[in-house]
Every structure is written in C-alpha cells, then in structure tokens.
Amino acid sequence: MRIKLHKNARTTLVVREEIKNSKESAYALAKKYNLNWGTVKKWKSAESVQDASSRPHKLNTSLTGWQEDLILFERRQFKKPIDEIFFALEGKVPNLYPMKVYRCLRRYGLNVLPQEFVDAERKIKKFRKYTIGYLHLDVLYAPKIKKKRWYIFTCIDRVSKIAFVWVSERKTKEMGARFLRKVLLFCPYKIHYILTDNGFEFCYDALPKGKKTKKVHPFTKLCRKHKIEHRRIKFRHPWTNGMIERFNGKVKKNVLRKYLFSNADDLKERLTQYINDYNFTIRLKGLGYKTPSDYLKTNFNYTIQRIVI
C-alpha cells in the first residue's frame, strides 16, 4: 500500500510510531531524532501517526442548505458542467460565481463528472441555436408501385419540428424547385436557411469535372429570390443532415414499411395522414412534450394548415 506523506514532513511513519510509544522525554527524543520539540510533543500525544487533513473543521460558506440542494440537483439530475449550473442558478442564488459552485460540488464529491458521461458528451455535437426558419430538406425513395418508382420530398424545421412532404414521379432539378415553392407556401414564417445534400435536384455541385456548368440551379435561383441561404452538407456525409435523416426513418417505419400500396393515391393518403398526425397530434420531448403545431402557436404565434398531398 502506498502512503503519501505531507510534502514538508520531517518524520516517517516509523519514527512517529517510535516517538508515540517511547517513554523518554520530548526533549530527549527531539535531540535523538534531530527534530523540533513541538513536533515530538505533537506525535507523542497524537491518536494516529497518519497526516490529518488540512481542511478546516468549520467551513465558511454563504450558501444555505436550500441553495446547495439546487446546485446538487442540477449536477445529479442533468449532469451539467459548472458553467451551465452557474448560468442556470445565477438569478436564483445571490452572489453566485463559478468557483462557489465548484466548492459546493467538491464538498459533496461531485466536482468530477463520471467518465462515461464525459466520453459520451464528447461524441455529441450539439446544434447551434437558431430561431424558426431553418429547414432540412431531402428526398426519400418510395417503394415501386406497379413497377413505377416514386419519390418523396421531405422537409422539417430544425426548431419547431413542423414537417412537410410531397410525392413526385421524378427527381429532377425542376421538381426540387417546385418542392421548395410548396414549402414556402406551407410555412407561415420567413425562411432564413435551407440545408440539403448535394443531389442534382438541389444543386450542381455533384456534377463531374467535365460537366461543370456556370448556370444557376433553379433551386438556387428560388433561394436567392427569397433571400434564403442555401447550405449543402459535405460530400458523402449524410449524417451531417441528421435531423432530416431521422425524420425519413420515421416515415419509413410508420408508413412505407407498414403498408402495401395499391396505387400512388394510396401512398399519398397514408403519407398525408401520418404527417398531419405528426404536426398536430404527436407530442415531442424536444418541444417540451408539445406538438409542433402547439409549439409554433404558443412560442411564435403562428398557425399551420393541414397538408394535402
């Protein structure tokens, strides 16, 4: 077992034990071990030969028990770092500053987050905070119906989570621009940003070098007309548009893999039913257990219409 002594200690545990058990006087022992008389007197009358903590017996803190409970609750329940706890409680606890939060957590052994939480947190790249008007767009391949392929253009707002879809027979640049027009008519507020992949229906970026063009894509023209910043993800990195990919997974699970479609109208009817339920019925945890429609109406005073595909 490794025993760590105080960095300024002049005695070892063996010497302390000998002093404690010796019947010689403190003066004689000090001379024998070349120590200060006070040091010998201390170990001769000490109950233990181990170094005691230098922590004061009575801690001076301005935090009340209730205030300490608030800090500990934020740490235990939400695993917040010190800065976030400070920002969350700055208005509730007077004269609070980060070091005071740290000292409180240290007293209760919570100054260090569990390593598994730290490792998981490092892998998570959180979205920058935006207001409504940041849309994620993508195209989903529907199953063939009577040997004919259909395409589902999907859209979701990053903040309010309202969704919109449209079914098309083709996946062309004209259809991409047409879908954007429908999205602009559906959304009751100003659109500031649109994030898509590099598909030909959204931009010319994926064209090979020999076929590069200086023409402006119809989708880009429409974005410029409405003063929308069109952003594209990095090539072959679909996870960077993860919100729409996750929404596409929901559409696949709740519609495309759940039903067999007799015709295109059947597909459109099922999609319409699911998207309207999603916007007006399903409560989402990320919105405080509100539906996208209720969240938009409560926080921004906007209302949306039920879609008809």
Secondary structure, 3 states (H helix, E strand, C coil): CCCCCCCCCCCCHHHHHHHHHCCCCHHHHHHHHCCCHHHHHHHHHCCCCCCCCCCCCCCCCCCCHHHHHHHHHHHHHHCCCHHHHHHHHCCCCCCCCHHHHHHHHHHCCCCCCCHHHHHHHHHCCCCCCCCCCEEEEEEEEEEEECCEEEEEEEEEECCCCCEEEEEECCCCHHHHHHHHHHHHHHCCCCCCEEEECCCCCCCCCCCCHHHCCCCCCHHHHHHHHCCCEEEECCCCCHHHHHHHHHHHHHHHHHHHCCCCCCCHHHHHHHHHHHHHHHHHCCCEHHHCCECHHHHHHHHHCCCCCCCCC
